[in-house]
């Protein structure tokens, strides 16, 4: 069923009282100029298939969480106003796990996310004020609303559920107890590990290789020693360079959000920057090597 579901992030959840009542916008309306990076936006004219319904089932993490699984938290009542679709629910504070979920809501770290059946959704092409093509959702049949860590995705950004990556409830609770500086240090360490994996092709998962690539390498490169002379194909180099660029962008965001704290780690980050630069140079060398290798293949096939 996950293969046929689309999900869309909504607004932040707020605790409305001390008894477990919470609410937020499951869907926010927009205009062509508000369209997200995918190019979609919702309006009051979008058909959400809510006729005859007074409430929607509410779950945690679209039923993907290891602790909560597909446990129904209850039902969320809803109403439509000029901003979007407001959804409001009630959590049973007598349950230990649900009490922890409500604490996360009070801390402002959870948001709504709506799920719709993919084959029933439809879009209408529009142009925004800059002449860019965007799409207005005509049909978004909401089947359930979920509490998800914030931000799980950009607001009103539609994703396939099977590709949605959410931290577990346990992990979200753990992070909620950490200071901002500790979160920054942890994130930096994670990025460093990713960078090291990119820079060291021996640590890259074998799944990166397609079967066709492996067969091609085996055909043209005789023994194991020769196969080790070419670490990456040109395609792999592009993939890993793109990952390195993405990591660089993440550092830029961290620097913008936590300038003072990041400055304390300037030496460490500068070392990573030099690694990125070194890897880009290595990537160019791989590209040149692969051109020579391809020329060698053409000569052998003549």
Secondary structure by P-SEA (a helix, b strand, c coil): ccccbbbbbbbbbbbcccccccccccbbbbccccccccbbbbccccccccccccbbbbbccccccccccccccbbbbbccccccbbbbbccccccaaaaaaaaaaaaccbbbbbbcccccbbbbbbbccccbbbbcccccccccccccccccccccccccccccccccaaaaaaaaaccaaaaaaaaaaaaaaaaaaaacccccccccccaaaaaaaaaccccccccccccccaaaaaaaaaaaaaaaaaaaaaaaacaaaaaaaaaaaaaaaaaaaaaaaaaaaaaaaaaaaaaaaaaaac
